[in-house]
Amino acid sequence: MIKQETTGYMTLKSDAAKIEALLTKQFDALCLSQCPIIEEIIDTQLFGFTKEVDFAKRVRLISDQEGSQLVNELETRINQLYLEIYQTQAQNEVHRN
């Protein structure tokens, strides 16, 4: 039998990975790290994920610590992705000039 706590945590990990994949696709398609659309997508996805995590904590599928860790990990991965895209764009700009 699968524990609800494990299922809840793994579901949230999977959702975080889907958000990261969505943002990667958006960055690849738009190639603009400072685009307002990208900022909206990031804000919307993080807000939705945070609400999902809060719900899981309230119904005791995950602990407060696990919830905070999940949100922090996703924010860190998004920041790393954003930084990589920004650096790539800066390098491309230097090569164009």
GROMACS elastic network, one bead per residue, 0.5 to 0.9 nm:
[ bonds ]
;  ai    aj funct       b0    kb
    2     5     6  0.85296   500
    2     6     6  0.71207   500
    2     7     6  0.69688   500
    3     6     6  0.53696   500
    3     7     6  0.63616   500
    3     8     6  0.86711   500
    4     7     6  0.50239   500
    4     8     6  0.59682   500
    4     9     6  0.85190   500
    4    61     6  0.61485   500
    4    62     6  0.88843   500
    5     8     6  0.51788   500
    5     9     6  0.62023   500
    5    10     6  0.85989   500
    5    60     6  0.74463   500
    5    62     6  0.56904   500
    5    63     6  0.87211   500
    6     9     6  0.52051   500
    6    10     6  0.60662   500
    6    11     6  0.84361   500
    6    61     6  0.76420   500
    6    62     6  0.79852   500
    7    10     6  0.52003   500
    7    11     6  0.59578   500
    7    12     6  0.85817   500
    7    61     6  0.79534   500
    8    11     6  0.51548   500
    8    12     6  0.62872   500
    8    13     6  0.86862   500
    8    56     6  0.68929   500
    8    61     6  0.53597   500
    8    62     6  0.66120   500
    9    12     6  0.52276   500
    9    13     6  0.62268   500
    9    14     6  0.86517   500
    9    56     6  0.83709   500
    9    61     6  0.70994   500
    9    62     6  0.61368   500
    9    66     6  0.78458   500
    9    67     6  0.84106   500
    9    70     6  0.86854   500
   10    14     6  0.61139   500
   10    15     6  0.85787   500
   11    14     6  0.50647   500
   11    15     6  0.62029   500
   11    16     6  0.86723   500
   12    16     6  0.61424   500
   12    17     6  0.86080   500
   12    49     6  0.81610   500
   12    52     6  0.78249   500
   12    53     6  0.71586   500
   12    56     6  0.86572   500
   12    67     6  0.89222   500
   12    70     6  0.76459   500
   13    16     6  0.51193   500
   13    17     6  0.63156   500
   13    18     6  0.87484   500
   13    70     6  0.70357   500
   14    17     6  0.50963   500
   14    18     6  0.62963   500
   14    19     6  0.87654   500
   15    18     6  0.50095   500
   15    19     6  0.62925   500
   15    20     6  0.86784   500
   15    49     6  0.77369   500
   16    19     6  0.51113   500
   16    20     6  0.62627   500
   16    21     6  0.86485   500
   16    49     6  0.73405   500
   16    70     6  0.78040   500
   16    71     6  0.83215   500
   16    73     6  0.87350   500
   16    74     6  0.61911   500
   17    20     6  0.50517   500
   17    21     6  0.61426   500
   17    22     6  0.85867   500
   17    74     6  0.80735   500
   18    21     6  0.50124   500
   18    22     6  0.60886   500
   18    23     6  0.86088   500
   19    22     6  0.50381   500
   19    23     6  0.62093   500
   19    24     6  0.85563   500
   19    42     6  0.87055   500
   19    45     6  0.66694   500
   19    46     6  0.83206   500
   19    49     6  0.85371   500
   19    74     6  0.84364   500
   20    23     6  0.51743   500
   20    24     6  0.61220   500
   20    25     6  0.86649   500
   20    74     6  0.74798   500
   20    77     6  0.74367   500
   20    78     6  0.66815   500
   20    81     6  0.86245   500
   21    24     6  0.50119   500
   21    25     6  0.62205   500
   21    26     6  0.86130   500
   22    25     6  0.51919   500
   22    26     6  0.62374   500
   22    27     6  0.86825   500
   23    27     6  0.60580   500
   23    28     6  0.84535   500
   23    38     6  0.78556   500
   23    41     6  0.75860   500
   23    42     6  0.72895   500
   23    78     6  0.78676   500
   23    81     6  0.85538   500
   24    27     6  0.51219   500
   24    28     6  0.60931   500
   24    29     6  0.85212   500
   24    78     6  0.88366   500
   24    81     6  0.74369   500
   25    28     6  0.50305   500
   25    29     6  0.60015   500
   25    30     6  0.84584   500
   26    29     6  0.50637   500
   26    30     6  0.58785   500
   26    31     6  0.77220   500
   26    38     6  0.72056   500
   26    41     6  0.87469   500
   27    30     6  0.52914   500
   27    31     6  0.50151   500
   27    32     6  0.65325   500
   27    33     6  0.69268   500
   27    38     6  0.74808   500
   27    81     6  0.87591   500
   27    82     6  0.82676   500
   27    85     6  0.73320   500
   28    31     6  0.53448   500
   28    32     6  0.85211   500
   28    85     6  0.86958   500
   29    32     6  0.86455   500
   30    33     6  0.82607   500
   30    35     6  0.82365   500
   30    38     6  0.83779   500
   31    35     6  0.86673   500
   31    85     6  0.74367   500
   31    89     6  0.78019   500
   32    35     6  0.52939   500
   32    38     6  0.77137   500
   32    85     6  0.78521   500
   32    86     6  0.79499   500
   32    89     6  0.78553   500
   33    36     6  0.87535   500
   33    38     6  0.69623   500
   33    39     6  0.83044   500
   33    82     6  0.64098   500
   33    83     6  0.83471   500
   33    85     6  0.62316   500
   33    86     6  0.56981   500
   33    89     6  0.80480   500
   34    37     6  0.85960   500
   34    38     6  0.72273   500
   34    39     6  0.73376   500
   34    86     6  0.81446   500
   35    38     6  0.53728   500
   35    39     6  0.65355   500
   35    40     6  0.88651   500
   36    40     6  0.61745   500
   36    41     6  0.86336   500
   37    40     6  0.50862   500
   37    41     6  0.62059   500
   37    42     6  0.86378   500
   38    41     6  0.50594   500
   38    42     6  0.61292   500
   38    43     6  0.85436   500
   39    42     6  0.51800   500
   39    43     6  0.61082   500
   39    44     6  0.84984   500
   40    43     6  0.51295   500
   40    44     6  0.59228   500
   40    45     6  0.83892   500
   41    44     6  0.51678   500
   41    45     6  0.59523   500
   41    46     6  0.83932   500
   42    45     6  0.52857   500
   42    46     6  0.59960   500
   42    47     6  0.83857   500
   42    78     6  0.81273   500
   43    46     6  0.52897   500
   43    47     6  0.59757   500
   43    48     6  0.85450   500
   44    47     6  0.51486   500
   44    48     6  0.61358   500
   44    49     6  0.85528   500
   45    48     6  0.51595   500
   45    49     6  0.60510   500
   45    50     6  0.84812   500
   46    49     6  0.50672   500
   46    50     6  0.59735   500
   46    51     6  0.85625   500
   46    71     6  0.80341   500
   46    74     6  0.81719   500
   46    75     6  0.77436   500
   47    50     6  0.51447   500
   47    51     6  0.62961   500
   47    52     6  0.86785   500
   48    51     6  0.51643   500
   48    52     6  0.62244   500
   48    53     6  0.86926   500
   49    53     6  0.61514   500
   49    54     6  0.85279   500
   49    71     6  0.75999   500
   50    53     6  0.50727   500
   50    54     6  0.60932   500
   50    55     6  0.86189   500
   50    67     6  0.85106   500
   50    71     6  0.65798   500
   51    55     6  0.61853   500
   51    56     6  0.86468   500
   52    55     6  0.51893   500
   52    56     6  0.63244   500
   52    57     6  0.87391   500
   53    56     6  0.50385   500
   53    57     6  0.62012   500
   53    58     6  0.86310   500
   53    62     6  0.82153   500
   53    67     6  0.57379   500
   53    68     6  0.83322   500
   53    70     6  0.79908   500
   53    71     6  0.77474   500
   54    57     6  0.50935   500
   54    58     6  0.61799   500
   54    59     6  0.87657   500
   54    64     6  0.85348   500
   54    67     6  0.72989   500
   55    58     6  0.50451   500
   55    59     6  0.63092   500
   55    60     6  0.84279   500
   55    61     6  0.86656   500
   56    59     6  0.53548   500
   56    60     6  0.60255   500
   56    61     6  0.51302   500
   56    62     6  0.59269   500
   56    63     6  0.84000   500
   56    67     6  0.80082   500
   57    61     6  0.59191   500
   57    62     6  0.51621   500
   57    63     6  0.58087   500
   57    64     6  0.61045   500
   57    66     6  0.86644   500
   57    67     6  0.67834   500
   58    61     6  0.77349   500
   58    62     6  0.84047   500
   58    63     6  0.88889   500
   58    64     6  0.89585   500
   59    62     6  0.80529   500
   60    63     6  0.65554   500
   60    64     6  0.88486   500
   62    65     6  0.81139   500
   62    66     6  0.60495   500
   62    67     6  0.64780   500
   63    66     6  0.51300   500
   63    67     6  0.61901   500
   63    68     6  0.86132   500
   64    67     6  0.50994   500
   64    68     6  0.61686   500
   64    69     6  0.85454   500
   65    68     6  0.51829   500
   65    69     6  0.60991   500
   65    70     6  0.86512   500
   66    70     6  0.61457   500
   66    71     6  0.87256   500
   67    70     6  0.51720   500
   67    71     6  0.63514   500
   67    72     6  0.85567   500
   68    71     6  0.52789   500
   68    72     6  0.60130   500
   68    73     6  0.84725   500
   69    72     6  0.50916   500
   69    73     6  0.59492   500
   69    74     6  0.85630   500
   70    73     6  0.51983   500
   70    74     6  0.62746   500
   70    75     6  0.86530   500
   71    74     6  0.52441   500
   71    75     6  0.61551   500
   71    76     6  0.85706   500
   72    75     6  0.50902   500
   72    76     6  0.60419   500
   72    77     6  0.86051   500
   73    76     6  0.50827   500
   73    77     6  0.61790   500
   73    78     6  0.86008   500
   74    77     6  0.51329   500
   74    78     6  0.61127   500
   74    79     6  0.85024   500
   75    78     6  0.51422   500
   75    79     6  0.60669   500
   75    80     6  0.85765   500
   76    79     6  0.50781   500
   76    80     6  0.61434   500
   76    81     6  0.85859   500
   77    80     6  0.50546   500
   77    81     6  0.61083   500
   77    82     6  0.84924   500
   78    81     6  0.50292   500
   78    82     6  0.59907   500
   78    83     6  0.84782   500
   79    82     6  0.50000   500
   79    83     6  0.60435   500
   79    84     6  0.85730   500
   80    83     6  0.50703   500
   80    84     6  0.61535   500
   80    85     6  0.86550   500
   81    84     6  0.51298   500
   81    85     6  0.62677   500
   81    86     6  0.85812   500
   82    85     6  0.52334   500
   82    86     6  0.61143   500
   82    87     6  0.86164   500
   83    86     6  0.50124   500
   83    87     6  0.60591   500
   83    88     6  0.85111   500
   84    87     6  0.51892   500
   84    88     6  0.61369   500
   84    89     6  0.86017   500
   85    88     6  0.50809   500
   85    89     6  0.61455   500
   85    90     6  0.85845   500
   86    89     6  0.51267   500
   86    90     6  0.61580   500
   86    91     6  0.86503   500
   87    90     6  0.50041   500
   87    91     6  0.61391   500
   87    92     6  0.85529   500
   88    91     6  0.51216   500
   88    92     6  0.61471   500
   88    93     6  0.86016   500
   89    92     6  0.50344   500
   89    93     6  0.61445   500
   89    94     6  0.86873   500
   90    93     6  0.50714   500
   90    94     6  0.63202   500
   90    95     6  0.87648   500
   91    94     6  0.51220   500
   91    95     6  0.63175   500
   91    96     6  0.87238   500
   92    95     6  0.51109   500
   92    96     6  0.62483   500
   92    97     6  0.88590   500
   93    96     6  0.51104   500
   93    97     6  0.64722   500
   94    97     6  0.53539   500
